[in-house]
Every structure is written in structure tokens, then in C-alpha cells.
Amino acid sequence: MNRDQFSGASRHLKGRAQTALGGVTGDPARQVRGAVNQVAGGAQYAYGRARTRAEDLAEDGRHLAHAVRDRADDLIEDGRHLARDARKRGTAYGQRAVRYADDNRMSALVGLAAVAFAVGWLSRPRR
């Protein structure tokens, strides 16, 4: 309970007492002042509740933002590890392909010529 809620509740109670006392004594001015204090106290109490709720929501938002930032940092680090692994794997496959081409030069040349012929044949304009 914040200061506005406490002050609003006490002012509301004071207004109820004033209204009741004005009714008992037959003083309409005191009844009106009591009603005004009741309404003002209720409004101040509602403001205090709204302020508390807004502060709670802001705090929840800060916690959520921190959690999102931490999760994003974890995802970035995971991505870096995956990229590093992919680079190592690609390098290993490339070295293996070079070794195969060196060991089997004739097969590599025939395969390369077949691929070049296929690309040239597929890319020619149809007439």
C-alpha cells in the first residue's frame, strides 16, 4: 500500500464520518463536505492503486527485457559455435575433395568436363 492509497482511504473514511455526523446533527454543509471528502478519498485511493499497478508492470517489463537479452546472448553464442563447426566441417570436406581430385586426376577431369558440358547445354538458348 503506497502513500496515495493510505491517504485516500483515510480521507474516504473521514468523509463517511463527516457525512454521518452531518446527518445526525442535521448540518447539510457538513454532509456535503463529507461527501466531497469521500469522493476525493476514493479517487486518491484509485490513483494509488493504479500507480502501484503501473510500477509492477514496469518492473515486470524490466525483468522480461533482461530475460530476453540473456536468451538472445545465448542464441548468439550458440550461432557462433554452429558457424565455427560448419567452417571446420567445410574445410575438412574441401581438403578431402582436393585429395580425391589429386589421387584420381583422370576421374576428376572427366567429371569436371561432364559438369561443364551439362551446364553449357542447359544454359544454351533454345531455338
C-alpha positions as CSV (number, residue, x, y, z in Angstrom):
1,M,0.0,0.0,0.0
2,N,1.5,3.3,-1.1
3,R,1.1,6.8,0.4
4,D,-1.7,7.7,-2.0
5,Q,-3.7,4.6,-1.2
6,F,-3.3,5.2,2.6
7,S,-4.2,8.9,2.4
8,G,-7.1,8.2,0.1
9,A,-8.6,5.5,2.3
10,S,-8.2,7.7,5.4
11,R,-9.8,10.7,3.6
12,H,-12.7,8.5,2.4
13,L,-13.3,7.2,6.0
14,K,-13.1,10.8,7.3
15,G,-15.7,11.8,4.7
16,R,-18.0,8.9,5.7
17,A,-17.8,10.0,9.3
18,Q,-18.5,13.7,8.4
19,T,-21.5,12.7,6.3
20,A,-22.9,10.5,9.1
21,L,-22.3,13.2,11.7
22,G,-23.9,15.8,9.4
23,G,-26.9,13.6,9.0
24,V,-27.2,13.1,12.8
25,T,-26.8,16.8,13.6
26,G,-28.8,18.0,10.6
27,D,-25.9,20.0,9.2
28,P,-26.2,19.8,5.4
29,A,-22.9,21.7,4.9
30,R,-21.1,19.0,6.9
31,Q,-22.8,16.3,4.9
32,V,-21.7,17.9,1.6
33,R,-18.1,18.3,2.9
34,G,-18.2,14.6,3.9
35,A,-19.4,13.5,0.5
36,V,-16.7,15.6,-1.2
37,N,-14.1,14.0,1.1
38,Q,-15.5,10.5,0.3
39,V,-15.3,11.1,-3.4
40,A,-11.8,12.7,-3.2
41,G,-10.5,10.0,-1.0
42,G,-11.9,7.3,-3.3
43,A,-10.3,8.9,-6.3
44,Q,-6.9,9.3,-4.5
45,Y,-7.1,5.6,-3.4
46,A,-7.8,4.6,-7.0
47,Y,-4.9,6.7,-8.2
48,G,-2.6,5.0,-5.7
49,R,-3.8,1.5,-6.8
50,A,-3.2,2.4,-10.5
51,R,0.2,3.8,-9.7
52,T,1.2,0.6,-7.9
53,R,-0.1,-1.5,-10.8
54,A,1.9,0.6,-13.3
55,E,5.0,0.3,-11.2
56,D,4.5,-3.5,-11.0
57,L,4.0,-3.7,-14.8
58,A,7.2,-1.6,-15.4
59,E,9.2,-3.9,-13.1
60,D,7.8,-7.0,-14.9
61,G,8.8,-5.4,-18.2
62,R,12.3,-4.8,-17.0
63,H,12.6,-8.4,-15.9
64,L,11.2,-9.6,-19.2
65,A,13.7,-7.4,-21.1
66,H,16.6,-8.8,-19.1
67,A,15.4,-12.4,-19.8
68,V,15.1,-11.7,-23.5
69,R,18.6,-10.1,-23.6
70,D,20.1,-13.1,-21.8
71,R,18.3,-15.5,-24.1
72,A,19.5,-13.5,-27.2
73,D,23.1,-13.7,-25.9
74,D,22.8,-17.4,-25.5
75,L,21.4,-17.8,-29.0
76,I,24.2,-15.6,-30.5
77,E,26.8,-17.8,-28.7
78,D,25.1,-20.9,-30.0
79,G,25.2,-19.5,-33.5
80,R,28.8,-18.7,-33.2
81,H,29.5,-22.3,-32.2
82,L,27.5,-23.7,-35.1
83,A,29.3,-21.4,-37.6
84,R,32.6,-22.5,-36.2
85,D,31.7,-26.1,-36.5
86,A,30.4,-25.6,-40.1
87,R,33.6,-23.9,-41.1
88,K,35.7,-26.7,-39.7
89,R,33.5,-29.3,-41.4
90,G,33.6,-27.4,-44.7
91,T,37.3,-27.1,-44.5
92,A,37.6,-30.9,-43.9
93,Y,35.3,-31.7,-46.8
94,G,37.2,-29.3,-49.1
95,Q,40.6,-30.9,-48.2
96,R,39.1,-34.3,-48.7
97,A,37.8,-33.3,-52.2
98,V,41.2,-31.9,-53.1
99,R,42.9,-35.1,-52.0
100,Y,40.4,-37.1,-54.0
101,A,41.0,-35.0,-57.1
102,D,44.8,-35.3,-56.7
103,D,44.6,-39.1,-56.3
104,N,42.1,-39.6,-59.1
105,R,43.0,-36.9,-61.7
106,M,41.5,-38.6,-64.7
107,S,38.1,-39.2,-63.0
108,A,38.1,-35.7,-61.7
109,L,38.8,-34.2,-65.2
110,V,36.1,-36.4,-66.8
111,G,33.6,-35.4,-64.1
112,L,34.5,-31.7,-64.4
113,A,34.2,-31.9,-68.2
114,A,30.8,-33.6,-67.9
115,V,29.6,-31.0,-65.5
116,A,30.8,-28.2,-67.8
117,F,29.1,-29.8,-70.8
118,A,25.9,-30.2,-68.9
119,V,25.9,-26.6,-67.7
120,G,26.7,-25.3,-71.2
121,W,24.0,-27.5,-72.7
122,L,21.4,-26.4,-70.1
123,S,22.2,-22.7,-70.4
124,R,22.1,-22.5,-74.2
125,P,19.1,-20.6,-75.7
126,R,16.5,-22.9,-77.2
127,R,15.9,-22.1,-80.9
